[in-house]
Amino acid sequence: MKVLHIDSSILGAASVSRQLSQAIVDQLQTKHADLAVDYLDLAAQPIPHLTGAILMGQDAEQAALGEKIIQQYLDADIVVVGAAMYNFGLTSTLKAWIDRISVAGKTFKYTENGPVGLAGEKKVYIASSRGGVYGENSPVDFQEGFLKTVFNFTGVNDVEIIRAEGVNMGPELKDQAISSALTQVQAL
Ligand SMILES: Cc1cc2nc3c(=O)[nH]c(=O)nc-3n(C[C@H](O)[C@H](O)[C@H](O)COP(=O)(O)O)c2cc1C
């Protein structure tokens, strides 16, 4: 079983989303002895932004990287995404990864009836962390809904969110939020 584990927080060892995404992968490892984990640290090794030249296939090096990134996504049975909320949305490095995997003919196709996802059977876990409290479906939360939409768009409907929020609202709330998220992880 293949897992693609992605982190994007800039906060290194202090990152909540990194702690949660690692806990999810550790938990998966207790359930599946045959787990093979591919790891992308988008803060340490950012994927260059999509450019016109890349889109038009004029940059051979980046085209090869794009193919590799898409294949890695397509091959994964499970994707675990550490998603920190920055300015109500995603880290720009995670957005850069999304811009590379959302490719017509690869992860989705256009049809007469609208777009159809091609990424197949897959489970996505999103380890979401945010400083404030938003809950579900907040109109100013452009992080979780955006990620769900993108994964759904590529055909992946099994998206589960493990959330720690209010982590910048004092140490007590932070501890509570992390421990409740970790309890959720242990139940996976
Ligand atoms: C650049 C930056 C922007 C942030 N923007 C928001 C925000 O818009 N809303 C919010 O609730 N928290 C915001 N925060 C707080 C983070 O969401 C919070 O620290 C979270 O734990 C980040 O995930 P991480 O610990 O994995 O880095 C921001 C933090 C940083 C560093």
Ligand as a Chemical Component Dictionary entry (heavy atoms), coordinates in Angstrom:
data_LIG
# 
_chem_comp.id                   LIG 
_chem_comp.type                 NON-POLYMER 
_chem_comp.pdbx_formal_charge   0 
_chem_comp.three_letter_code    LIG 
# 
loop_
_chem_comp_atom.comp_id 
_chem_comp_atom.atom_id 
_chem_comp_atom.alt_atom_id 
_chem_comp_atom.type_symbol 
_chem_comp_atom.charge 
_chem_comp_atom.model_Cartn_x 
_chem_comp_atom.model_Cartn_y 
_chem_comp_atom.model_Cartn_z 
_chem_comp_atom.pdbx_ordinal 
LIG C1  C1  C 0 1.882  33.288 7.833  1  
LIG C2  C2  C 0 0.786  32.831 8.758  2  
LIG C3  C3  C 0 -0.516 33.144 8.455  3  
LIG C4  C4  C 0 -1.546 32.712 9.294  4  
LIG N1  N1  N 0 -2.831 33.006 8.972  5  
LIG C5  C5  C 0 -3.841 32.556 9.761  6  
LIG C6  C6  C 0 -5.204 32.817 9.441  7  
LIG O1  O1  O 0 -5.542 33.426 8.441  8  
LIG N2  N2  N 0 -6.154 32.332 10.274 9  
LIG C7  C7  C 0 -5.849 31.609 11.394 10 
LIG O2  O2  O 0 -6.758 31.187 12.100 11 
LIG N3  N3  N 0 -4.573 31.350 11.723 12 
LIG C8  C8  C 0 -3.571 31.788 10.937 13 
LIG N4  N4  N 0 -2.268 31.512 11.254 14 
LIG C9  C9  C 0 -1.995 30.633 12.386 15 
LIG C10 C10 C 0 -1.784 29.211 11.873 16 
LIG O3  O3  O 0 -2.915 28.737 11.172 17 
LIG C11 C11 C 0 -1.470 28.278 13.032 18 
LIG O4  O4  O 0 -0.266 28.700 13.624 19 
LIG C12 C12 C 0 -1.351 26.841 12.567 20 
LIG O5  O5  O 0 -0.947 26.044 13.643 21 
LIG C13 C13 C 0 -0.374 26.727 11.423 22 
LIG O6  O6  O 0 -0.063 25.383 11.166 23 
LIG P1  P1  P 0 1.390  24.846 11.537 24 
LIG O7  O7  O 0 1.482  24.903 13.042 25 
LIG O8  O8  O 0 1.417  23.469 11.014 26 
LIG O9  O9  O 0 2.367  25.758 10.870 27 
LIG C14 C14 C 0 -1.239 31.944 10.441 28 
LIG C15 C15 C 0 0.099  31.655 10.727 29 
LIG C16 C16 C 0 1.098  32.077 9.905  30 
LIG C17 C17 C 0 2.520  31.705 10.225 31 
# 
loop_
_chem_comp_bond.comp_id 
_chem_comp_bond.atom_id_1 
_chem_comp_bond.atom_id_2 
_chem_comp_bond.value_order 
_chem_comp_bond.pdbx_ordinal 
LIG C1  C2  SING 1  
LIG C2  C3  SING 2  
LIG C2  C16 DOUB 3  
LIG C3  C4  DOUB 4  
LIG C4  N1  SING 5  
LIG C4  C14 SING 6  
LIG N1  C5  DOUB 7  
LIG C5  C6  SING 8  
LIG C5  C8  SING 9  
LIG C6  O1  DOUB 10 
LIG C6  N2  SING 11 
LIG N2  C7  SING 12 
LIG C7  O2  DOUB 13 
LIG C7  N3  SING 14 
LIG N3  C8  DOUB 15 
LIG C8  N4  SING 16 
LIG N4  C9  SING 17 
LIG N4  C14 SING 18 
LIG C9  C10 SING 19 
LIG C10 O3  SING 20 
LIG C10 C11 SING 21 
LIG C11 O4  SING 22 
LIG C11 C12 SING 23 
LIG C12 O5  SING 24 
LIG C12 C13 SING 25 
LIG C13 O6  SING 26 
LIG O6  P1  SING 27 
LIG P1  O7  DOUB 28 
LIG P1  O8  SING 29 
LIG P1  O9  SING 30 
LIG C14 C15 DOUB 31 
LIG C15 C16 SING 32 
LIG C16 C17 SING 33 
# 
